[in-house]
Amino acid sequence: MGANPAYTVHEADVERDRELILGLWRGNLGDEARMARKYDWFYRECPYGAPLTLLLRHEESGAWVGVASAGPRRMMLGGRLVQAGVLVDLAVLPAHRSLFPALSLQMALMDAGAKRFELLYGFPNPKAAAVFKRVGYIPLCKLVRHARVLRHGGYVRRRLPALLAGPAGWALDAFDRLRLRLRGVGTRGQWQDRADSTLSDLWSPASAGAGPVSIRDLTFLQWRFDQSPLVDVRYLLVRGGGGTPLAWFACESRENVLYVHDFWSRRGVEGPSRAEVATLLRCARAGGHTAMSIELGAAAAGSGWLDNGFVAREPRPVFWRPCGATLEAVAPADLWLTAADEDE
């Protein structure tokens, strides 16, 4: 899959080339032990097949100097199943970080990806965004972190004199508890450590809307969260009257903040209701959390979150490349993204 006389691009074998790829990642993509765990999970245990992984070789020295991948995802788009690829783990050794080597690698990945996937998408960091644009990836939407305070004491202490901060924080907490209790009437939350059919039964292709939206069946939940060595997720299942399952939220506790990585509800792409999100907030507060954070993209940022006081914070760009006729079928407003659509 030649790219240039100075550099050539070759398809990797994820079993044979494990140590080579880990060596290219070393010092470039985070903690070494963590990345080794990620490799075995994301590259070797993916239920949808091994990621498409390309290696960059410097011909003069014969050294391998770069790597980039696209991990397979199953999505619904316009009522049909499509194979998508999430762009991940671009690394080029420091001595070869002029624009051309990275550009060559990404162009080859885009060309090879078009043969396997119907769309490619990625969440580049600011340094990689320029390469994505030069290759021909198109800005699609933004993945925006939304935050919500659960316990107001620390919040008001940063804004009021100490004498007033205590009573004000108590009053805000009391009002918030009452409001969430009233909004969540008729619903209750139940924590569980593993995904099961009760969660996955809330997913159906009919609830996926126009899409694209990743299929959130039991295979996805078990692989993406239960088997992942990178997150420690618990699920909150929200039930209604008579114990009817209404929604689930995949959550991770880090210090005093509860991070919501993913969710789905019987309402599908309409998102969880105000009552269901209120129940999540009540359960998070009862667990001792002081704040909650979630990343939402396009259609996933439904009214259930905003009506419960979530405020938009930092945005990140999402780029994509349609392959074939997919371009005609995608409207950015219909895209449904959460942090689960990434690779970590």
C-alpha positions in Angstrom: 0.0 0.0 0.0 2.8 2.3 -1.0 2.6 6.0 -0.2 5.9 7.8 -1.1 9.5 6.8 -1.9 10.6 8.1 1.5 7.8 6.3 3.5 5.6 3.3 2.8 2.4 2.1 4.5 1.7 -1.5 5.3 -1.2 -3.3 6.9 -0.5 -4.7 10.4 -1.5 -8.0 11.9 -2.7 -7.3 15.4 -1.5 -10.6 16.7 1.9 -10.7 15.0 2.7 -7.0 15.4 1.6 -6.4 19.0 5.0 -5.6 20.4 5.9 -3.4 17.4 2.7 -1.3 17.8 3.2 -1.0 21.6 6.7 0.2 20.9 5.5 2.9 18.6 2.9 4.0 21.2 5.5 4.1 24.0 6.0 7.7 25.1 3.4 9.0 22.6 -0.1 7.7 23.8 -0.1 7.6 27.5 0.9 5.2 30.3 2.6 2.1 28.9 0.9 -0.5 31.1 -2.5 1.1 30.4 -2.0 1.0 26.7 -0.9 -2.6 26.8 -4.2 -3.5 28.5 -6.1 -1.4 26.0 -4.4 -3.2 23.1 -5.5 -6.7 24.3 -9.0 -5.5 24.8 -9.6 -3.1 21.9 -7.5 -4.8 19.3 -7.6 -8.5 20.1 -11.0 -9.0 21.8 -13.4 -6.7 19.7 -16.5 -8.7 18.8 -16.8 -6.9 15.5 -13.3 -7.9 14.2 -9.8 -6.6 14.6 -9.3 -2.9 13.9 -7.8 -1.9 10.6 -4.3 -1.0 11.6 -1.6 0.5 9.3 2.1 0.9 9.9 4.4 3.6 8.5 8.0 2.6 7.5 10.9 4.9 6.8 12.4 3.4 3.7 16.0 4.8 4.1 16.5 3.3 7.5 14.0 0.5 7.3 12.5 1.6 10.6 8.8 1.4 11.5 8.0 5.0 12.6 4.2 5.4 12.8 0.9 3.6 13.3 -2.8 4.5 13.0 -6.0 2.5 13.3 -9.8 2.4 12.7 -11.8 0.3 15.1 -15.0 -1.3 13.9 -18.4 -0.3 15.2 -21.9 -1.4 14.2 -24.4 1.5 13.7 -27.9 2.0 12.5 -28.3 4.6 9.7 -31.6 5.3 8.0 -33.1 2.0 9.3 -30.2 -0.2 8.1 -27.1 -1.7 9.7 -23.8 0.0 8.6 -20.2 -0.8 9.5 -18.4 2.3 10.8 -14.8 2.8 11.8 -13.6 5.0 14.7 -10.2 6.6 14.1 -7.8 5.9 16.9 -4.2 5.8 18.2 -2.3 7.9 15.6 1.3 7.9 16.6 4.4 9.0 14.7 7.9 8.9 16.2 9.3 12.4 17.1 12.0 12.3 14.4 9.4 11.9 11.7 6.8 14.4 12.9 6.8 16.7 9.9 3.4 16.9 8.3 4.0 14.6 5.4 4.5 11.3 7.3 1.4 11.7 9.4 -0.5 12.8 6.3 0.7 9.8 4.3 -0.4 7.5 7.0 -3.9 9.0 7.4 -4.5 9.2 3.7 -3.7 5.5 3.4 -6.0 4.7 6.4 -8.8 6.7 4.8 -8.3 4.8 1.5 -8.1 1.4 3.1 -11.0 2.3 5.4 -13.3 3.1 2.5 -13.0 -0.6 1.4 -14.1 -1.9 4.8 -16.3 0.7 6.3 -19.3 2.8 5.2 -18.2 5.8 7.3 -15.1 6.8 9.3 -15.2 9.2 12.3 -12.8 10.4 14.9 -12.2 12.8 17.8 -8.8 14.3 17.0 -6.8 16.3 19.6 -5.9 19.8 18.5 -2.5 18.7 17.2 -4.1 16.0 15.0 -7.0 18.1 13.8 -4.9 19.8 11.1 -3.9 16.4 9.7 -7.5 15.3 9.6 -8.5 18.5 7.7 -5.6 18.1 5.2 -6.5 14.5 4.5 -10.1 15.4 3.7 -12.1 14.6 6.9 -15.1 16.8 7.3 -16.1 18.6 10.6 -19.4 16.9 11.6 -20.4 18.1 15.0 -19.0 18.7 18.5 -18.9 16.4 21.5 -19.6 18.7 24.4 -19.0 18.0 28.1 -22.0 18.9 30.2 -21.7 19.3 34.0 -24.1 19.5 36.9 -23.5 20.4 40.5 -25.0 17.9 43.1 -23.8 19.4 46.3 -23.6 23.2 46.4 -21.4 23.8 49.4 -18.1 23.9 47.6 -19.6 25.8 44.7 -20.9 28.7 46.8 -17.8 28.9 49.0 -16.0 30.1 45.9 -18.5 32.9 45.4 -19.7 34.0 48.8 -18.1 35.0 52.2 -17.6 32.0 54.5 -20.3 33.2 56.9 -22.9 33.0 54.1 -21.6 30.0 52.2 -22.7 27.3 54.7 -26.4 28.4 54.9 -26.6 29.1 51.2 -25.2 25.7 50.3 -27.6 24.0 52.6 -30.6 25.9 51.2 -29.6 25.1 47.6 -29.1 21.5 48.4 -32.5 21.3 50.2 -34.3 22.9 47.3 -32.5 20.7 44.7 -33.4 17.5 46.7 -37.1 18.5 46.7 -37.1 19.4 43.1 -35.5 16.2 42.0 -37.8 14.1 44.2 -40.9 15.8 42.7 -39.6 15.4 39.1 -38.8 11.7 39.7 -42.1 10.7 41.2 -43.0 7.2 40.0 -39.4 6.2 39.2 -36.7 4.5 41.1 -33.0 3.6 40.5 -31.2 0.3 41.0 -27.5 -0.1 40.7 -25.9 -3.2 39.1 -22.4 -4.1 38.3 -22.8 -5.9 34.9 -24.9 -5.5 31.8 -27.7 -8.0 31.3 -30.7 -8.5 29.1 -32.8 -6.1 31.1 -30.6 -3.3 29.9 -30.1 -4.5 26.3 -33.9 -5.1 25.9 -34.4 -1.3 25.9 -32.5 -1.2 22.6 -34.3 -1.8 19.4 -33.6 -0.7 15.8 -36.9 1.0 15.7 -35.8 3.4 18.4 -32.6 4.4 16.7 -34.1 7.2 14.6 -32.3 8.4 11.4 -28.8 7.9 12.9 -26.1 7.2 12.7 -26.2 5.7 16.2 -24.2 2.8 17.6 -26.1 -0.3 18.4 -26.4 -0.7 22.1 -27.2 -4.3 22.5 -25.8 -6.8 25.1 -22.7 -7.6 22.9 -21.8 -3.9 22.8 -22.3 -3.3 26.5 -20.4 -6.3 27.7 -17.4 -5.6 25.5 -17.4 -1.8 25.7 -17.8 -1.6 29.4 -17.8 -4.9 31.3 -14.7 -6.3 29.6 -12.8 -2.9 29.3 -9.7 -2.5 31.4 -9.9 1.2 31.1 -13.1 2.0 32.9 -14.8 0.8 36.0 -18.5 1.1 35.2 -21.7 0.5 37.2 -25.1 0.7 35.6 -28.1 2.6 37.1 -31.3 1.0 35.9 -34.3 3.3 36.2 -37.6 1.6 36.7 -41.1 3.0 36.6 -44.4 1.9 38.0 -44.7 -1.9 38.3 -41.0 -2.3 37.9 -41.0 -1.5 34.2 -37.4 -0.8 32.9 -37.2 2.8 31.5 -33.6 3.7 31.1 -30.0 2.8 32.0 -26.9 4.9 32.6 -23.3 3.5 32.5 -21.5 5.5 35.2 -18.0 5.7 36.6 -17.1 7.2 39.9 -13.8 9.2 40.1 -13.2 10.8 43.4 -16.4 12.8 44.1 -17.6 13.1 40.5 -19.9 10.7 38.7 -19.1 10.4 35.0 -21.8 9.1 32.7 -20.2 7.3 29.8 -23.3 6.2 28.0 -27.1 5.7 28.3 -30.2 4.5 26.6 -33.9 4.5 27.3 -37.2 3.3 26.0 -37.5 6.7 24.3 -34.5 5.9 22.0 -32.9 8.8 20.3 -35.3 11.2 22.1 -33.2 10.5 25.1 -34.1 9.8 28.7 -37.0 11.8 30.2 -36.7 14.6 32.7 -37.9 12.2 35.4 -35.4 9.5 34.5 -32.5 12.0 34.6 -33.8 13.3 37.9 -33.7 9.8 39.3 -30.1 9.4 38.1 -29.2 12.7 39.9 -30.9 11.6 43.1 -29.0 8.3 43.1 -25.7 10.1 42.4 -26.3 12.5 45.3 -27.2 9.6 47.6 -23.9 7.9 46.7 -22.0 10.9 48.0 -21.1 12.5 44.6 -20.7 16.3 44.5 -21.0 16.7 40.7 -21.9 14.9 37.5 -20.3 15.0 34.0 -21.3 13.7 30.7 -20.3 14.2 27.1 -23.1 14.6 24.5 -23.0 15.0 20.8 -25.7 16.3 18.5 -29.0 14.5 19.1 -27.8 12.9 22.3 -28.0 16.3 24.1 -31.8 15.9 24.7 -34.0 18.0 26.9 -33.9 15.5 29.8 -30.4 16.7 30.5 -30.8 20.4 29.9 -34.1 20.6 31.9 -32.3 19.1 34.9 -29.6 21.8 35.1 -26.8 20.4 33.0 -24.6 23.2 31.6 -22.5 22.9 28.4 -18.7 23.2 29.1 -15.8 22.2 26.8 -16.5 21.1 23.2 -14.4 18.7 21.1 -14.6 18.5 17.3 -15.8 15.3 15.6 -14.6 14.7 12.1 -15.9 12.1 9.7 -15.6 10.7 6.2 -18.5 9.1 4.4 -17.8 6.3 2.0 -20.0 5.8 -1.1 -23.7 6.8 -0.8 -23.5 7.3 3.0 -23.0 11.0 2.5 -26.6 11.4 1.3 -28.0 9.7 4.3 -26.4 11.6 7.2 -27.7 14.8 8.7 -25.4 16.1 11.5 -28.4 16.9 13.7 -29.4 13.2 13.7 -26.0 11.9 14.8 -26.1 10.4 18.3 -22.9 10.4 20.2 -21.6 9.8 23.7 -18.2 9.0 25.2 -18.9 5.4 24.5 -18.5 6.0 20.8 -14.8 6.6 21.4 -12.1 4.0 22.2 -11.6 4.5 25.9 
